[in-house]
Amino acid sequence: MKNSKSLHSRIAPHVHDIPGSGIREFFDIVNEMSDAISLGVGEPGCQTPWHIRDAAIYALERGATGYTSNSGLLSLREAISKYAKKFFSTSYSPEDEILVTTGLSEAYDLVIRALVEPGDEVIYHQPSYVSYGPVVQMAHGIPVVLETSAGDDFHLDLDKLESLISDKTKLLVLNFPNNPTGAILDSSQVRAIADMTARHDLLVLTDEIYGELTYDTEHCSILSVPEMRERTILLHGMSKAWAMTGFRIGYACGPGEIIGAMNKLHQYTMLCAPTLSQVASVEAFKGAGKDIPHMRDIFRRNRNFMLARLNDAGLPCAPLHGAFYAFPSVSELGLTSAEFALRLLDEEKVAVVPGTAFGQCGEGYVRCSYATGLDEIKIAMDRIEKFVNRVRGAGA
C-alpha cells in the first residue's frame, strides 16, 4: 500500500507561504480578554444608524430573503451611481459599470483575478492594508512594494515609484486616505501620479473606503483627473463612513469591460452580496450621507485627543489627515513593534496592532484606532503612557 501524502504537502505552496493576518491575530487574542481595551480593529465604535438598521429589519419582515442580480440590486447600483457623481465627480452606468460585492475585500480580489496573469507585477505602497500583497500572490502575480516613510508623511516618492515600473507592471494600487498611516494625497500629488500612470499606460486600482473621513481638507481622488476614468477601478463601500462593517457591502466602479470580467468571477464564487445588506445600503444612500458629518466630528475629536496624548508620551506621529488611525513610532523604546504590542497587551491590557502587520517598513510603529469611544481611548492612553514610562525607566 502506498504511503499517503501528508495534508501539509497537499496545500498549494503559494497559499501555504502566505502569512496570516496580523490584525486578526490580535483581534482573536483580545476577544479572549474580557478586561482589555482594543485600539486594534478598524471599525467605527458607534452603531449603524437606526434608519439603516430599520430598513434591514423591515426587509426581513417582508421576506426579502432571496437572491438578487449578480451585479446587485439595480436600486442600489443607481444609488451608487448618484453618489459617485456627487462625491467622486465621476459618472458610472448602473447597468454595466458598477458591481456590488461582499465587502470591499471581495472587490479587490475580483479586480486582481480579473486583470493579473502569472508573472504580472502589481505595485502597491506600504505600510498598507494586509490584503494587497497576498491577494496578488494568490493570483500568481508578483507584488512589488513601494515603501513610504514618516519622514515624508507617508506620501509616495514618485522617483522611487517610477524606478519600480517595468514592462511587466500591470497595475498600481493606491489607498488614500491610508490605512494604517492616515496619510492623504493633495491635488498636485494626484496630478503627478496620474501623469506617470498615463505615461506608462498603467491601470490604477484606487481603494478609497476612507474617502469621507478626512479632517483638515477635502478628499482628493485620483478620479479628479478626468482622463483617469478609463484606466481606473474605484473601490468603495459602506463599512467605514456608514458604520456598516458587518453588513459586508462593497462595490467597484470602472470601465464596463473590467467590471464585466469581475462579474464573471463573482457569479461563480459569491453569486451576489447579501440581500438584506443591499436593501440597508439603499437606505443609507437615501440619507445622502447625513450621518457622516456627525461621525466625522467624533473621530476628529478623538484624533486630536489621541495625538496630544501620544505626543505627551513621547511617541512621535506623522500628521493624521484621514481614516481613523494613528501610527506612532515606538522605535526609540528599544522594542520591536511586535514586542511593544504583546507587552502592552499583557501588562496593561491594551491592544494595538504591530506595524509589521502592514509590511516590513511598518517596523518600529504600531497602529492605534481612534474610532472607539472617547472614554475607552482616555483609559487606553493612560495605560499606554504608564507602559511607555515603565519601559523607559527600565532602560535608563
CORHU-V411438 format. One record per backbone hydrogen bond with DSSP energy under -0.5 kcal/mol. CO is the residue of the C=O (numbers start at 1). NH is the residue of the N-H. E is the energy in kcal/mol with one decimal. If there is no record, write none. Layout:
co=[CO,CO]
nh=[NH,NH]
e=[E,E]
This chain:
co=[6,7,7,8,12,12,13,15,21,22,23,24,25,26,27,28,29,30,32,33,36,37,37,39,41,49,49,50,51,52,53,54,55,56,57,58,59,60,63,69,71,73,74,75,76,77,78,79,80,81,82,83,84,84,93,97,99,101,101,102,103,104,105,106,107,108,109,110,111,112,117,120,121,121,122,123,124,126,129,130,131,132,133,134,135,136,136,137,140,141,142,144,145,146,149,149,150,152,156,157,158,159,160,161,161,162,166,168,170,171,172,172,173,174,178,178,182,182,183,183,186,187,188,189,190,191,192,193,194,195,196,197,198,203,204,204,205,205,206,206,207,208,210,210,212,213,219,221,222,224,225,226,228,228,229,231,232,233,234,235,236,238,238,239,239,240,244,244,245,248,248,249,250,251,252,253,255,255,256,257,258,259,260,261,262,263,264,265,265,266,266,270,274,275,276,277,278,279,280,281,282,283,284,285,287,289,289,291,292,293,294,295,296,297,298,299,300,301,302,303,304,305,306,307,308,309,310,311,314,316,319,321,321,322,324,326,328,330,330,331,336,337,338,339,340,341,342,343,344,344,344,345,349,350,351,353,354,355,356,358,358,359,360,362,364,364,365,366,367,368,371,373,374,375,376,377,378,379,380,381,382,383,384,385,386,387,388,389,390,391,392,393]
nh=[10,10,11,11,15,16,17,18,25,26,27,28,29,30,31,32,32,33,34,36,38,39,351,369,43,52,53,54,55,56,57,58,59,60,61,62,64,63,65,72,100,77,78,79,80,81,82,83,84,85,86,87,88,90,97,254,252,103,250,106,107,108,109,110,111,112,113,114,115,116,120,142,170,171,144,173,146,148,132,134,135,136,137,138,139,139,141,140,119,143,122,124,147,126,152,154,153,155,158,161,162,163,164,164,165,165,169,121,203,123,174,205,125,207,180,182,321,322,177,178,190,191,192,193,194,195,196,197,198,199,200,202,201,172,206,233,174,207,208,235,176,211,213,323,214,323,221,224,225,226,228,229,231,232,232,204,234,206,253,208,251,242,244,244,245,243,247,248,248,103,250,238,101,236,99,234,258,259,260,261,262,263,264,265,266,267,268,268,269,269,271,272,278,279,280,281,282,283,284,285,286,287,289,288,290,292,293,295,296,297,298,299,300,301,302,303,304,305,306,307,308,309,310,311,312,313,315,314,316,329,321,215,216,325,370,368,366,333,335,334,340,341,342,343,344,345,346,347,348,349,350,349,37,352,39,367,357,358,359,127,128,362,363,365,330,331,355,368,353,326,45,377,378,379,380,381,382,383,384,385,386,387,388,389,390,391,392,393,394,395,396,396]
e=[-0.8,-0.7,-0.7,-1.0,-1.6,-2.6,-2.2,-1.4,-1.7,-1.5,-2.1,-2.7,-1.6,-2.5,-2.0,-0.7,-1.1,-2.1,-0.6,-1.4,-0.5,-0.6,-2.9,-2.9,-1.8,-1.0,-1.8,-3.3,-1.2,-1.6,-2.4,-2.9,-2.0,-2.0,-2.3,-2.0,-2.8,-1.4,-2.2,-1.3,-2.3,-2.4,-2.6,-1.6,-2.7,-2.3,-2.0,-2.2,-3.0,-1.9,-1.8,-3.6,-1.7,-1.5,-2.2,-1.8,-2.3,-1.8,-2.2,-0.6,-1.3,-2.4,-2.2,-2.6,-2.2,-2.3,-2.5,-2.2,-1.7,-2.9,-2.6,-3.2,-2.9,-1.2,-3.0,-3.1,-2.4,-2.0,-1.2,-0.6,-2.2,-1.2,-2.1,-2.4,-1.0,-0.6,-2.7,-2.1,-2.0,-0.6,-2.3,-2.3,-0.7,-2.3,-1.1,-3.1,-2.0,-1.4,-0.9,-2.5,-2.5,-1.8,-1.0,-1.0,-0.7,-0.8,-1.4,-2.7,-1.6,-2.4,-0.5,-2.8,-0.7,-2.9,-0.6,-2.3,-1.2,-1.6,-0.7,-2.4,-2.4,-2.4,-2.0,-2.3,-2.6,-2.4,-1.9,-2.5,-2.2,-2.2,-1.8,-2.7,-0.7,-2.2,-0.5,-2.6,-2.9,-0.6,-0.8,-2.7,-0.6,-2.1,-1.8,-0.6,-1.1,-1.9,-0.6,-2.0,-1.5,-0.8,-2.5,-1.6,-1.5,-0.5,-0.9,-2.9,-0.5,-2.5,-2.3,-2.3,-2.7,-0.7,-1.0,-0.8,-0.6,-0.9,-1.1,-0.7,-1.1,-0.5,-0.5,-2.4,-2.6,-2.2,-2.4,-2.8,-0.6,-2.4,-2.6,-1.6,-2.3,-2.3,-1.5,-1.3,-2.4,-2.5,-1.0,-0.5,-0.6,-0.8,-3.2,-2.5,-1.9,-2.3,-2.2,-1.8,-1.9,-1.7,-2.0,-2.2,-1.7,-1.2,-0.9,-2.1,-1.6,-1.1,-0.7,-1.6,-3.0,-2.2,-1.8,-2.4,-2.6,-2.2,-2.5,-3.1,-2.5,-2.0,-2.9,-3.0,-1.9,-2.2,-2.6,-2.1,-2.2,-1.9,-2.8,-1.3,-0.7,-2.9,-0.8,-2.1,-0.6,-0.6,-2.1,-2.6,-1.7,-1.7,-0.6,-1.8,-2.7,-2.5,-2.8,-2.5,-2.6,-2.1,-2.3,-3.3,-2.1,-0.5,-1.0,-0.9,-2.6,-0.6,-3.0,-2.9,-1.9,-1.9,-1.4,-0.6,-1.9,-2.1,-1.8,-1.7,-3.1,-1.0,-2.8,-0.5,-2.1,-2.9,-2.7,-2.2,-2.6,-1.8,-2.9,-2.8,-1.9,-2.2,-2.6,-2.6,-2.1,-2.5,-2.9,-2.4,-1.9,-2.5,-2.5,-2.4,-2.3,-1.4,-0.8,-0.6]
